[in-house]
Amino acid sequence: MTPRFGQPPRGRIAYRRRPGVYAVLWREGRLLLTHQTAPEPEFQLPGGGIDPGESPLRALHREVLEETGYSIEGARLLGRYRRFCYMPDYGIHAEKLCAVWMARPVLRRSDPTEPGHSAHWVAPSDAMELLVDPGSRQMLRRALRQPGVI
């Protein structure tokens, strides 16, 4: 069973399943996070929803590029979790099915193209403090236990 992090589902609310991909991006002992300004300012693992007909790995590459400006290599699945939330940009309550991958950012191709996003290199201890999603923090803990990561 996929573990849940965050708030449990609230009764009588219809949640739409929303599969997504997210990345723990590390290089030279630092992590690359994205900061979004809306709907609430917060730091996140780069990533987002998988478009219809898109493979998870293709979505991962696209989302990382949009939110950080970096291309990546060596992606490997780290784990999965789910969370229930309201997505104001879409006007829906969602059961987010989050697949988290580890990868290395290799080439900065541009500034982030996703409106309201900026990329930030941070120390692992700072990332733990900055990430608001408990599932993301758990996946980061798992990544930091991998040999040769940090």
GIBELBEL-V895719 format. One record per helix or strand of 3 or more residues. SS is the DSSP state (A for helix, B for strand). FROM is the first residue (numbers start at 0). LEN is the number of residues. If there is no record, write none. Layout:
ss:SS from:FROM len:LEN
ss:SS from:FROM len:LEN
//
This chain:
ss:B from:15 len:12
ss:B from:29 len:7
ss:B from:41 len:3
ss:B from:45 len:4
ss:A from:55 len:13
ss:B from:69 len:18
ss:B from:91 len:17
ss:B from:116 len:7
ss:A from:123 len:7
ss:A from:133 len:11
//
